[in-house]
């Protein structure tokens, strides 16, 4: 029987469970200000990940418009900060 390191076993478990997207959302929330800046972070209400899609919620119309134009940059910055291709699309709501 093959032995797994605890870290590898946890990664394997997370990859197979629904917890992974929730944990990624928490990771992204923790780096959001660093990645997008203080102003964007201040007016972002919620961040959620569903099937490698990042959902960014804000009530500020001007910010919504700006974020729509920045989608490719957001994907690039978040994936770079997480050191993996965690998101492939961004939806601004």
Residue pairs with C-beta under 8 A, 6 or more apart in sequence:
4 12
14 20
14 23
21 49
21 50
21 51
22 49
24 49
24 82
24 86
25 47
25 48
25 49
27 82
28 35
28 47
28 49
28 54
28 78
28 82
28 86
29 47
31 78
31 81
31 82
32 40
32 41
32 44
32 47
33 40
33 41
34 81
35 74
35 77
35 78
35 81
36 44
36 74
36 77
40 63
40 67
43 58
43 59
43 60
43 63
44 56
44 57
44 58
44 63
45 57
45 58
45 59
46 55
46 56
46 57
47 54
47 55
47 56
47 57
48 54
48 55
48 57
49 55
49 86
49 87
52 86
52 87
52 88
52 89
53 87
53 88
53 89
53 90
53 91
54 74
54 75
54 78
54 87
54 89
54 90
54 91
55 90
55 91
55 93
56 67
56 74
56 90
56 91
56 92
56 93
57 93
58 64
58 67
58 92
58 93
64 92
64 93
67 74
67 90
67 92
68 92
71 89
71 90
71 92
74 90
75 87
75 88
75 89
75 90
78 86
78 87
79 85
79 86
79 87
